[in-house]
């Protein structure tokens, strides 16, 4: 018995070690929410997380994805947090539905209390499947180091902790789907036996890639080209039956999101993002116009060229609705990879050069990997890099919490095998095997130390400073709830994620007359408060003497909650 266990461990020691690391990863990343979300204080650090949690919880308990709030009917649908939308009083999610449906369904089988810990669990599983996928493409030795680097990679840890973002869930679902998709090629078998394993994996690959698509549908911009590249490189080995099964189950996985899109937004293929919906409609119209122009026989060459030029320009405008600034993408790459994760970027560059130097020995899978990674990286750099995201209130700060890091997860993950290649090559310089193992271990531990230090305390958005802010937030919320009525509405610029759902919230200031008019309508029937940066005395006087009287409103201080923020009451004053 002991000999069998010894032989099994000797053969599978890498996967055994990674399972242990995955369990430790789950415990470590789960601990943030476990220790910061106490005594029914389940709050999130971003509007997207707040909305995803609220609707996942609702779906798990009521099997529904919208709820009614009559207050919005009195104020032109402005009573809702960010990442929510209000349609005639019905509050709905703005973001993609995948994480809500997946987590909500899992929680319905267990308890909604499991929801904050699902991403850490799935991320731990993702470490194992990442190893399996990279081992398929390269080898187990290289894949093992790459998986260890993933387990300590700051962005992967950070957005596993920030567990109601879509990005880690999408990434893991896609990794699992790509692993299973490697079994879609024709398998030579004895006596023409059916490859049942391959057929099952075709089903699984379709399901997981389909779930990845509904989790972040916008990533089809590069996921589509990726699948086409993989198809082209393996066209001679593809089993048509397995492809059809794959497509069938992929379509099946898309159906829940399509069903709820129809209920919530009136269309199977449109979601809560109005910009994306408009882009899809315009792309459809542009595509029809493009085909008509190409096929038209009545249009001369010069006119046809002009039409095509205009249509292609429209394509670019609709696809890159974040903007088109390639040079800015390179600037963001410098900030959020080269400088932020220098200890991984430069070894990755060296690894790419080593990899290319062996081009004469390349197999089809090597060509497929590098070409796929190059295409994905270019699209992600151009698509997201062209837009200037300000997740941090201070636009001069470049921190791990800014959107580029989560949007570029696949750029980072695709680079880790090249870092692993460099580590293995360096270790191979030692003729003594033990020295080689010690060298690899030392390098991996050094990288792990740098990575963990960065994610924990590397910036103001490190996990430890963030945990301290959550402790302060508990005190803020407790104090505000004591001072406001249960049916009150609180206007705020950034605290909607803290105040919802204990209080109704409006995201706003006093700089828009249309919004001020709606505040007045609400203040006639409900208690209305304002919570934001403390006003100076002269600013408060200006509001009360110049800006608010025209709407029959007056603002008064209730209490200073923190050093910077004060709660105010907004009173409706009838004309005498």
C-alpha positions as CSV (number, residue, x, y, z in Angstrom):
1,X,0.0,0.0,0.0
2,X,2.7,2.4,1.0
3,X,4.6,1.6,-2.2
4,X,1.5,2.4,-4.3
5,X,1.1,5.7,-2.5
6,X,4.8,6.5,-3.0
7,X,4.7,5.6,-6.7
8,X,1.5,7.7,-7.2
9,X,3.0,10.7,-5.5
10,X,6.3,10.3,-7.5
11,X,4.3,10.3,-10.7
12,X,1.8,13.1,-9.7
13,X,3.7,15.2,-7.2
14,X,3.3,18.4,-9.2
15,X,-0.5,18.2,-9.3
16,X,-0.5,17.2,-5.6
17,X,1.5,20.2,-4.6
18,X,-0.7,22.5,-6.7
19,X,-3.8,21.1,-5.0
20,X,-2.3,22.0,-1.6
21,X,-1.4,25.5,-2.9
22,X,-4.9,25.9,-4.4
23,X,-6.4,25.1,-1.0
24,X,-4.0,27.6,0.7
25,X,-4.9,30.2,-2.0
26,X,-8.6,29.8,-1.3
27,X,-8.1,30.1,2.4
28,X,-5.9,33.2,2.0
29,X,-8.0,35.1,-0.5
30,X,-11.3,34.2,1.3
31,X,-9.9,35.6,4.6
32,X,-10.3,39.2,3.4
33,X,-14.0,39.0,3.0
34,X,-14.3,36.8,6.1
35,X,-12.6,39.3,8.4
36,X,-13.9,42.5,6.8
37,X,-17.6,41.5,6.3
38,X,-18.7,41.0,9.9
39,X,-22.0,41.4,11.8
40,X,-24.1,41.6,8.6
41,X,-21.8,44.3,7.2
42,X,-21.5,42.9,3.6
43,X,-20.1,45.8,1.6
44,X,-18.0,46.0,-1.5
45,X,-15.3,48.3,-2.8
46,X,-16.9,49.2,-6.1
47,X,-20.3,49.8,-7.7
48,X,-20.0,46.7,-10.0
49,X,-19.3,44.4,-7.0
50,X,-22.2,45.9,-5.1
51,X,-24.6,45.3,-8.0
52,X,-23.4,41.8,-8.8
53,X,-23.7,40.7,-5.2
54,X,-27.2,42.3,-4.7
55,X,-28.6,40.6,-7.8
56,X,-26.8,37.3,-7.2
57,X,-28.3,37.2,-3.8
58,X,-31.8,38.2,-5.1
59,X,-31.5,35.5,-7.8
60,X,-30.5,32.8,-5.3
61,X,-33.5,33.7,-3.0
62,X,-36.3,34.7,-5.4
63,X,-35.1,33.4,-8.8
64,X,-35.5,37.0,-10.2
65,X,-33.2,39.7,-11.4
66,X,-35.1,43.0,-10.8
67,X,-36.9,44.6,-7.9
68,X,-39.3,47.6,-7.7
69,X,-38.7,50.8,-5.8
70,X,-41.6,53.3,-6.0
71,X,-39.3,56.2,-5.1
72,X,-37.9,56.2,-8.6
73,X,-41.3,56.9,-10.0
74,X,-41.4,60.3,-8.2
75,X,-37.9,61.3,-9.4
76,X,-37.4,60.3,-13.1
77,X,-35.6,57.0,-12.2
78,X,-32.6,58.7,-10.5
79,X,-33.0,56.7,-7.3
80,X,-30.5,53.9,-7.7
81,X,-26.8,53.2,-7.0
82,X,-24.1,53.1,-9.8
83,X,-24.1,49.9,-11.8
84,X,-27.9,49.7,-11.4
85,X,-30.4,51.1,-13.8
86,X,-34.0,52.1,-13.1
87,X,-36.7,51.5,-15.7
88,X,-40.0,52.9,-14.5
89,X,-39.1,52.1,-10.9
90,X,-37.7,48.6,-11.7
91,X,-34.0,48.3,-10.6
92,X,-32.0,46.1,-12.9
93,X,-28.3,45.2,-13.3
94,X,-26.2,47.2,-15.8
95,X,-23.3,44.7,-16.1
96,X,-23.1,41.3,-17.8
97,X,-25.3,38.7,-16.2
98,X,-23.0,35.7,-16.1
99,X,-21.6,36.1,-12.6
100,X,-25.1,36.9,-11.2
101,X,-26.6,33.8,-12.8
102,X,-23.8,31.4,-12.0
103,X,-23.3,32.5,-8.4
104,X,-27.0,32.9,-7.8
105,X,-27.7,29.4,-9.0
106,X,-24.9,27.9,-6.9
107,X,-26.1,29.9,-3.8
108,X,-29.7,28.7,-4.3
109,X,-28.5,25.2,-3.7
110,X,-26.5,26.1,-0.6
111,X,-26.9,29.6,0.9
112,X,-26.5,33.2,-0.3
113,X,-23.8,33.5,2.4
114,X,-21.4,31.5,0.2
115,X,-21.5,34.1,-2.6
116,X,-18.5,36.2,-1.4
117,X,-16.3,33.1,-1.3
118,X,-17.1,31.6,-4.7
119,X,-14.5,33.6,-6.7
120,X,-11.6,32.5,-4.3
121,X,-12.8,28.9,-4.7
122,X,-13.0,29.1,-8.4
123,X,-9.6,30.9,-8.6
124,X,-8.0,28.1,-6.6
125,X,-9.4,25.6,-9.1
126,X,-8.1,27.8,-11.9
127,X,-4.5,27.4,-10.7
128,X,-4.8,23.6,-11.3
129,X,-6.4,24.0,-14.7
130,X,-3.9,26.6,-15.7
131,X,-1.2,24.1,-15.0
132,X,-3.0,21.4,-17.0
133,X,-3.5,23.7,-20.0
134,X,0.1,25.0,-20.0
135,X,1.4,21.5,-19.6
136,X,-0.6,20.5,-22.8
137,X,1.0,23.4,-24.7
138,X,4.5,23.2,-23.4
139,X,5.5,20.6,-20.7
140,X,4.7,19.8,-17.1
141,X,8.0,21.1,-15.8
142,X,7.4,24.6,-17.3
143,X,3.7,24.5,-16.4
144,X,4.4,23.8,-12.8
145,X,6.6,26.9,-12.3
146,X,4.0,29.0,-14.3
147,X,1.2,27.8,-12.0
148,X,3.2,28.7,-8.9
149,X,3.8,32.2,-10.3
150,X,0.0,32.5,-11.0
151,X,-0.8,31.5,-7.4
152,X,1.3,34.5,-6.2
153,X,0.5,36.9,-9.0
154,X,-0.8,40.2,-7.5
155,X,-3.7,40.8,-9.9
156,X,-4.9,37.3,-9.7
157,X,-4.9,37.5,-5.9
158,X,-6.4,41.0,-5.8
159,X,-9.4,40.2,-8.0
160,X,-10.0,36.9,-6.3
161,X,-10.3,38.9,-3.0
162,X,-12.4,41.5,-4.8
163,X,-14.7,38.5,-5.4
164,X,-17.7,40.1,-7.1
165,X,-15.8,41.3,-10.2
166,X,-16.3,39.2,-13.3
167,X,-12.7,39.0,-14.4
168,X,-11.3,36.1,-12.5
169,X,-14.4,34.0,-13.0
170,X,-14.3,34.8,-16.8
171,X,-10.6,33.9,-16.9
172,X,-10.9,30.6,-15.1
173,X,-14.0,29.5,-17.1
174,X,-12.1,30.3,-20.3
175,X,-9.0,28.4,-19.1
176,X,-11.0,25.4,-18.3
177,X,-12.8,25.6,-21.6
178,X,-9.5,25.9,-23.5
179,X,-8.1,22.9,-21.6
180,X,-11.1,20.7,-22.6
181,X,-11.0,22.1,-26.2
182,X,-7.6,20.5,-26.7
183,X,-9.4,17.2,-26.8
184,X,-11.4,18.1,-29.9
185,X,-8.9,16.8,-32.4
186,X,-9.3,13.3,-34.0
187,X,-8.2,10.6,-31.7
188,X,-6.9,7.4,-33.3
189,X,-8.5,4.5,-31.5
190,X,-8.4,0.7,-31.8
191,X,-11.2,-1.1,-33.7
192,X,-12.8,2.3,-34.5
193,X,-14.2,2.7,-30.9
194,X,-16.0,5.9,-30.1
195,X,-13.9,8.4,-28.3
196,X,-16.4,8.9,-25.4
197,X,-13.9,10.9,-23.4
198,X,-13.4,13.3,-26.3
199,X,-17.1,13.7,-26.8
200,X,-17.6,14.5,-23.0
201,X,-14.8,17.0,-23.2
202,X,-16.4,18.6,-26.3
203,X,-19.6,19.1,-24.2
204,X,-17.6,20.6,-21.3
205,X,-15.5,22.9,-23.4
206,X,-18.7,24.3,-25.0
207,X,-20.3,24.8,-21.7
208,X,-17.4,26.5,-20.0
209,X,-16.6,28.8,-22.9
210,X,-20.3,29.7,-23.2
211,X,-20.4,30.6,-19.5
212,X,-17.2,32.6,-20.0
213,X,-18.9,34.5,-22.8
214,X,-22.0,35.4,-20.7
215,X,-19.7,36.4,-17.8
216,X,-17.9,39.0,-20.0
217,X,-19.5,39.3,-23.4
218,X,-17.3,42.2,-24.4
219,X,-14.3,39.9,-24.5
220,X,-15.7,38.3,-27.7
221,X,-13.7,41.0,-29.4
222,X,-10.6,38.9,-28.8
223,X,-12.0,35.5,-27.8
224,X,-13.5,35.2,-31.3
225,X,-10.2,35.6,-33.1
226,X,-8.5,33.3,-30.5
227,X,-10.9,30.5,-31.4
228,X,-10.5,31.1,-35.1
229,X,-6.7,30.9,-34.8
230,X,-6.9,27.6,-32.9
231,X,-9.3,26.3,-35.6
232,X,-6.9,27.3,-38.4
233,X,-3.9,25.7,-36.8
234,X,-5.7,22.5,-36.1
235,X,-8.0,22.4,-39.2
236,X,-6.6,19.0,-40.4
237,X,-7.0,17.3,-37.0
238,X,-10.5,18.7,-36.0
239,X,-13.2,16.1,-35.5
240,X,-16.3,17.6,-37.0
241,X,-18.7,15.7,-34.7
242,X,-16.9,17.1,-31.7
243,X,-17.0,20.6,-33.1
244,X,-20.8,20.4,-33.6
245,X,-21.2,19.1,-30.0
246,X,-19.0,21.9,-28.8
247,X,-21.1,24.5,-30.6
248,X,-24.3,23.0,-29.4
249,X,-23.4,23.1,-25.7
250,X,-21.8,26.6,-26.1
251,X,-25.2,27.8,-27.5
252,X,-26.9,26.0,-24.6
253,X,-24.7,27.9,-22.1
254,X,-25.7,31.2,-23.6
255,X,-29.5,30.6,-23.3
256,X,-29.9,31.7,-19.6
257,X,-28.3,35.1,-20.3
258,X,-30.3,35.5,-23.5
259,X,-33.6,34.7,-21.6
260,X,-32.9,37.3,-18.9
261,X,-31.8,39.9,-21.4
262,X,-35.1,39.6,-23.1
263,X,-37.0,39.9,-19.8
264,X,-34.9,42.8,-18.5
265,X,-33.9,44.8,-21.6
266,X,-36.4,43.6,-24.3
267,X,-33.8,41.9,-26.5
268,X,-32.0,38.5,-26.5
269,X,-28.7,40.0,-27.5
270,X,-28.7,43.3,-25.7
271,X,-27.7,43.9,-22.1
272,X,-27.7,46.6,-19.5
273,X,-24.8,48.7,-21.1
274,X,-26.5,51.3,-23.2
275,X,-23.3,52.2,-25.0
276,X,-22.7,48.6,-26.0
277,X,-26.3,48.2,-27.1
278,X,-26.0,51.3,-29.3
279,X,-22.7,50.0,-30.7
280,X,-24.3,46.6,-31.5
281,X,-27.2,48.2,-33.3
282,X,-24.9,50.5,-35.3
283,X,-22.6,47.6,-36.1
284,X,-25.5,45.6,-37.5
285,X,-26.6,48.5,-39.6
286,X,-23.1,49.2,-40.8
287,X,-22.5,45.5,-41.7
288,X,-25.7,45.5,-43.8
289,X,-24.6,48.6,-45.5
290,X,-21.1,47.2,-46.1
291,X,-22.5,44.0,-47.8
292,X,-25.0,46.0,-49.9
293,X,-22.1,48.3,-51.1
294,X,-19.9,45.4,-52.0
295,X,-22.6,43.6,-53.9
296,X,-24.0,46.7,-55.6
297,X,-23.5,46.7,-59.4
298,X,-24.9,50.2,-59.9
299,X,-22.2,51.9,-57.9
300,X,-18.9,52.9,-59.7
301,X,-15.5,52.0,-58.3
302,X,-14.7,55.5,-56.9
303,X,-18.0,55.8,-55.1
304,X,-17.8,52.3,-53.8
305,X,-14.3,53.0,-52.4
306,X,-15.6,56.1,-50.6
307,X,-18.5,54.2,-49.2
308,X,-16.3,51.4,-47.9
309,X,-13.9,53.9,-46.4
310,X,-16.7,55.5,-44.5
311,X,-18.2,52.2,-43.4
312,X,-14.8,50.9,-42.1
313,X,-14.4,54.2,-40.2
314,X,-17.8,53.6,-38.7
315,X,-16.8,50.0,-37.8
316,X,-13.8,51.4,-35.9
317,X,-15.9,54.0,-34.1
318,X,-18.5,51.3,-33.0
319,X,-16.0,48.7,-31.9
320,X,-13.6,51.1,-30.1
321,X,-16.3,53.1,-28.3
322,X,-13.7,53.6,-25.5
323,X,-11.8,55.6,-28.1
324,X,-8.9,55.0,-30.5
325,X,-5.5,56.1,-29.1
326,X,-2.9,53.4,-29.8
327,X,-0.1,55.5,-28.3
328,X,-2.0,55.9,-25.1
329,X,-2.3,52.1,-24.9
330,X,1.5,51.8,-24.9
331,X,1.6,54.4,-22.1
332,X,-0.8,52.3,-20.0
333,X,1.3,49.1,-20.8
334,X,4.3,50.9,-19.4
335,X,2.5,51.9,-16.3
336,X,0.5,48.7,-15.6
337,X,3.0,46.0,-16.7
338,X,6.5,47.2,-17.3
339,X,6.7,49.4,-14.2
340,X,4.1,47.8,-12.0
341,X,5.3,44.2,-12.4
342,X,8.8,44.7,-13.6
343,X,10.0,41.5,-11.9
344,X,7.8,39.5,-14.3
345,X,7.8,41.7,-17.4
346,X,11.6,41.6,-18.2
347,X,12.0,37.9,-17.6
348,X,9.0,37.4,-19.8
349,X,10.6,39.4,-22.6
350,X,13.8,37.3,-22.2
351,X,11.7,34.2,-22.3
352,X,10.0,35.2,-25.5
353,X,13.4,35.7,-27.1
354,X,14.6,32.3,-25.9
355,X,11.3,30.8,-27.2
356,X,11.7,32.4,-30.7
357,X,15.4,31.3,-30.9
358,X,14.1,27.7,-30.9
359,X,11.8,28.3,-33.8
360,X,13.3,25.5,-35.9
361,X,12.1,23.0,-33.3
362,X,8.6,24.5,-33.0
363,X,5.5,22.3,-33.3
364,X,2.1,23.5,-34.4
365,X,1.1,24.2,-30.8
366,X,4.0,26.6,-30.4
367,X,3.0,28.6,-33.5
368,X,-0.6,28.6,-32.3
369,X,0.3,29.8,-28.8
370,X,2.6,32.7,-29.8
371,X,0.3,33.9,-32.6
372,X,-2.8,33.7,-30.3
373,X,-1.0,35.5,-27.5
374,X,0.2,38.2,-29.9
375,X,-3.2,38.8,-31.3
376,X,-4.9,38.9,-27.9
377,X,-2.3,41.3,-26.5
378,X,-2.6,43.7,-29.4
379,X,-6.4,43.7,-29.2
380,X,-6.5,44.2,-25.5
381,X,-3.9,47.0,-25.6
382,X,-5.8,48.8,-28.4
383,X,-9.3,48.2,-27.0
384,X,-8.8,49.0,-23.3
385,X,-5.6,50.9,-23.5
386,X,-7.2,53.6,-25.7
387,X,-9.4,54.7,-22.8
388,X,-8.4,56.5,-19.6
389,X,-10.1,54.8,-16.6
390,X,-10.2,56.7,-13.3
391,X,-11.2,54.0,-10.8
392,X,-9.0,55.8,-8.2
393,X,-10.5,59.2,-7.2
394,X,-7.0,60.6,-7.6
395,X,-6.2,60.4,-11.4
396,X,-2.5,60.7,-10.8
397,X,-2.3,57.4,-8.9
398,X,-1.5,54.2,-10.9
399,X,-2.6,51.4,-8.6
400,X,-3.5,47.7,-8.8
401,X,-7.2,48.7,-8.4
402,X,-7.4,50.5,-11.7
403,X,-9.3,48.7,-14.4
404,X,-6.4,48.0,-16.7
405,X,-5.0,45.3,-14.5
406,X,-8.2,43.2,-14.5
407,X,-8.9,43.8,-18.2
408,X,-5.3,42.7,-19.0
409,X,-5.4,39.5,-17.0
410,X,-4.8,37.4,-20.1
411,X,-1.8,39.4,-21.1
412,X,-0.2,38.7,-17.7
413,X,-1.2,35.1,-17.6
414,X,0.0,34.5,-21.2
415,X,3.4,35.9,-20.2
416,X,4.0,33.6,-17.2
417,X,5.1,30.6,-19.2
418,X,7.9,32.7,-20.7
419,X,9.0,33.7,-17.2
420,X,8.9,30.0,-16.3
421,X,11.0,29.2,-19.3
422,X,13.7,31.6,-18.2
423,X,13.7,30.2,-14.6
424,X,14.1,26.6,-15.9
425,X,16.8,27.6,-18.4
426,X,18.8,29.4,-15.7
427,X,18.5,26.4,-13.3
428,X,19.6,24.1,-16.1
429,X,23.0,25.9,-16.2
430,X,23.9,24.0,-13.0
431,X,25.2,20.5,-13.8
432,X,24.2,19.4,-10.2
433,X,20.5,18.7,-10.2
434,X,20.1,19.6,-6.5
435,X,21.7,23.1,-7.2
436,X,19.2,23.5,-10.0
437,X,16.3,22.7,-7.8
438,X,17.6,25.0,-5.1
439,X,18.0,27.8,-7.7
440,X,14.5,27.4,-9.0
441,X,13.0,27.3,-5.5
442,X,14.9,30.4,-4.5
443,X,13.8,32.4,-7.6
444,X,10.2,31.4,-7.2
445,X,10.2,32.3,-3.5
446,X,11.8,35.6,-4.3
447,X,9.2,36.4,-6.9
448,X,6.5,35.3,-4.5
449,X,7.8,37.5,-1.8
450,X,7.8,40.6,-4.1
451,X,4.4,39.8,-5.5
452,X,2.8,39.2,-2.0
453,X,4.4,42.4,-0.6
454,X,3.1,44.4,-3.6
455,X,-0.5,43.1,-3.3
456,X,-0.6,43.5,0.5
457,X,1.0,46.9,1.0
458,X,2.3,48.0,-2.4
459,X,0.0,50.9,-2.7
460,X,-3.0,52.7,-1.1
461,X,-5.2,50.0,-2.7
462,X,-3.1,47.1,-1.2
463,X,-5.2,44.6,0.7
464,X,-4.0,45.7,4.1
465,X,-4.8,49.4,3.7
466,X,-8.1,48.4,2.1
467,X,-9.0,46.2,5.0
468,X,-8.4,49.2,7.4
469,X,-10.6,51.4,5.2
470,X,-13.4,48.8,5.5
471,X,-13.1,49.0,9.3
472,X,-13.6,52.8,9.1
473,X,-16.5,52.3,6.7
474,X,-18.4,50.1,9.3
475,X,-18.3,53.0,11.7
476,X,-19.5,55.5,9.0
477,X,-22.5,53.3,8.1
478,X,-23.5,52.6,11.7
479,X,-23.5,56.3,12.5
480,X,-25.4,57.3,9.3
481,X,-28.1,54.7,9.9
482,X,-28.6,56.0,13.4
483,X,-29.2,59.5,12.1
484,X,-31.5,58.7,9.1
485,X,-34.9,57.2,8.8
486,X,-35.4,53.8,7.3
487,X,-37.4,55.3,4.3
488,X,-34.9,58.1,3.7
489,X,-33.0,58.8,0.5
490,X,-29.3,59.8,0.6
491,X,-27.6,61.7,-2.2
492,X,-23.9,60.9,-2.5
493,X,-21.1,61.0,-5.0
494,X,-19.1,57.9,-4.0
495,X,-20.8,56.4,-0.9
496,X,-23.7,54.7,-2.7
497,X,-21.8,51.3,-2.4
498,X,-21.6,51.8,1.4
499,X,-25.2,53.1,2.0
500,X,-27.1,50.7,-0.3
501,X,-29.2,48.6,0.5
502,X,-29.9,49.9,4.0
503,X,-30.9,53.2,2.5
504,X,-32.1,54.4,-0.9
505,X,-29.4,56.3,-2.7
506,X,-28.9,58.8,-5.5
507,X,-25.6,59.4,-7.1
508,X,-25.3,63.1,-7.6
509,X,-24.2,66.6,-6.6
510,X,-25.9,70.0,-6.7
511,X,-24.3,71.1,-10.0
512,X,-27.2,70.0,-12.3
513,X,-30.5,71.9,-12.1
514,X,-32.5,69.0,-13.5
515,X,-31.2,66.8,-10.6
516,X,-31.9,69.5,-8.1
517,X,-35.5,69.7,-9.3
518,X,-35.8,65.9,-8.8
519,X,-34.3,66.2,-5.3
520,X,-37.1,68.7,-4.4
521,X,-39.8,66.4,-5.7
522,X,-38.5,63.7,-3.4
523,X,-38.0,66.0,-0.4
524,X,-41.7,66.7,-0.5
525,X,-42.6,63.1,0.3
526,X,-39.5,61.5,1.8
527,X,-36.6,62.4,4.1
528,X,-33.7,63.3,1.9
529,X,-30.0,63.6,3.0
530,X,-26.7,64.5,1.4
531,X,-23.5,62.8,2.4
532,X,-20.2,63.9,0.9
533,X,-17.2,66.1,1.5
534,X,-17.8,68.7,4.2
535,X,-18.9,72.1,2.9
536,X,-17.1,75.2,3.9
537,X,-19.3,77.8,5.6
538,X,-19.3,80.1,2.5
539,X,-20.2,77.2,0.2
540,X,-23.1,76.2,2.5
541,X,-24.4,79.8,2.4
542,X,-24.1,79.9,-1.3
543,X,-26.3,76.8,-1.7
544,X,-28.9,78.1,0.7
545,X,-29.0,81.7,-0.6
546,X,-28.4,81.2,-4.3
547,X,-28.7,77.7,-5.7
548,X,-31.3,75.8,-3.8
549,X,-34.0,78.4,-3.0
550,X,-35.3,78.3,-6.6
551,X,-36.2,74.7,-6.0
552,X,-37.7,75.4,-2.6
553,X,-34.8,73.6,-0.9
554,X,-32.6,74.3,2.1
555,X,-29.6,72.3,3.3
556,X,-28.6,72.0,6.9
557,X,-25.8,70.1,8.7
558,X,-26.8,67.0,10.7
559,X,-23.4,65.7,11.9
560,X,-19.8,65.5,10.8
561,X,-19.2,61.7,10.4
562,X,-15.5,61.6,9.6
563,X,-12.7,64.1,9.3
564,X,-13.7,64.8,5.6
565,X,-17.3,63.8,5.3
566,X,-20.5,65.3,6.8
567,X,-24.2,64.3,6.7
568,X,-26.6,67.0,5.7
569,X,-30.4,67.2,5.6
570,X,-32.2,68.5,2.5
571,X,-35.4,70.2,3.5
572,X,-38.3,71.2,1.2
573,X,-39.5,74.7,2.1
574,X,-43.0,75.7,1.0
575,X,-43.4,79.2,-0.5
576,X,-45.1,81.6,1.9
